[in-house]
């Protein structure tokens, strides 16, 4: 990694938390389904989801391209009396060890399509048998709502596309819905999202 600051470093270099301190609502509702063990959080930013999972007793690794965000994540963990491991890495280059994870969490992890396809292939390989993948992301319908998310459809997700990209997992839940997303100053308003819970056989 270079020492050059990224746009995400700039976004997170504030006193407040861009997406709040509380966990994503969809993830919070599924926390009880996650097998206790090793959990990887993709594009974890300032740590709100990782800290939630650590408080449930998981061993959590948070990966993100922003060292600034992850420094805040570590402080948030300390404030909550838990510990998380942080890894600063570009998800295009991040290696997921096969059969390593009891759960992998992807909350609004929007990367270019080729990167996402490769990443999701690594997710399938990276889960242990019985492991869960939990995802919430914006769909292309979000572009009209303008309440957060990436600027291009290429980085959005659909349920049909995710079923292809996550071939090898069994979908326990999968839906495209609109819901009120109130998560910090950058995600506030009506959101068009896809939600997935999938299990490695």
Secondary structure, 3 states (H helix, E strand, C coil): CCCCCCHHHHHHCCCCCCCCCCCCHHHHHHHHHCCCCEEEEECCCCCHHHHHHHHCCCEEEEEECCHHHHHHHHHHHHHCCCCCEEEECCCCCCCCCCCCEEEEEEECCCCCHHHHHHHHHHHHHHEEEEEEEEEEEECCCHHHHCCCCCCCHHHCCCHHHHHHHCCCEEEEEEEEEEEEEEECCCEEEEEEEEEEEEEEC
